[in-house]
Amino acid sequence: WILQINRTEMAIDLLGKARPRNTARTQPVSENIYLRLLVKLYRFLARRTKSKFSEIVLKRLMMSRINRPPLSVRRLAKFMSGKEGKIAVVVGTVTDDVRVHDYPKISVAALRFTDGARAKIEKAGGQCITFDKLAMLAPTGSNTVLLRGPKNAREAVRHFGRPGTPGSHAKPFVRSEGRKFERARGRRPSCGYKR
């Protein structure tokens, strides 16, 4: 007897959902022509200089606004302490902080500056640099410090999770704060449990 075995090789189902896709952005969603020109510029720099800095800036230029959180001048000063003479680079907005009065001299490159932040930086003797000027000053990102704002500082992030369950610190969506709201189950032992 001759036993004939049909061996079927395992394969990826390319017609179904199993095809691996690269979902990284190749262009910003925004139609802003200045942003698109910056993407073109930093794509060129990333290709020709092969610097990691240009690649990161290019990637961040194409991010959504939630992934480009603002950075306040207070945090900026904190992160740049001990890094005098270097340029701070923020792919996003630099915002003002009225609690800061004594501000150090810092050169900052960012997509946007609020009026208060720009005034505070320039009053201290620093510079507000655009990304096209930064490309001429430091095409490979030498002598720069790349910074980001706090991504999870949004109010929406506080509600992520399951509020009311033991050990959860998720903030519930409540109509009002007061005696009659969110005071029953999970808040006292007579109603289910007390967490």
HELIX and SHEET records of a PDB file:
HELIX    1   1 ILE A   33  THR A   49  1                                  17    
HELIX    2   2 LYS A   52  LEU A   61  1                                  10    
HELIX    3   3 VAL A   73  PHE A   79  1                                   7    
HELIX    4   4 ASP A  115  LYS A  123  1                                   9    
HELIX    5   5 PHE A  131  LEU A  137  1                                   7    
HELIX    6   6 LYS A  151  ALA A  153  5                                   3    
HELIX    7   7 GLU A  155  HIS A  159  5                                   5    
SHEET    1   A 4 LEU A  71  SER A  72  0                                        
SHEET    2   A 4 ILE A  87  THR A  95  1                                        
SHEET    3   A 4 SER A 107  PHE A 113  1                                        
SHEET    4   A 4 GLN A 127  ILE A 129  1                                        
SHEET    1   B 3 LEU A  71  SER A  72  0                                        
SHEET    2   B 3 ILE A  87  THR A  95  1                                        
SHEET    3   B 3 THR A 144  LEU A 147  1                                        
END                                                                             
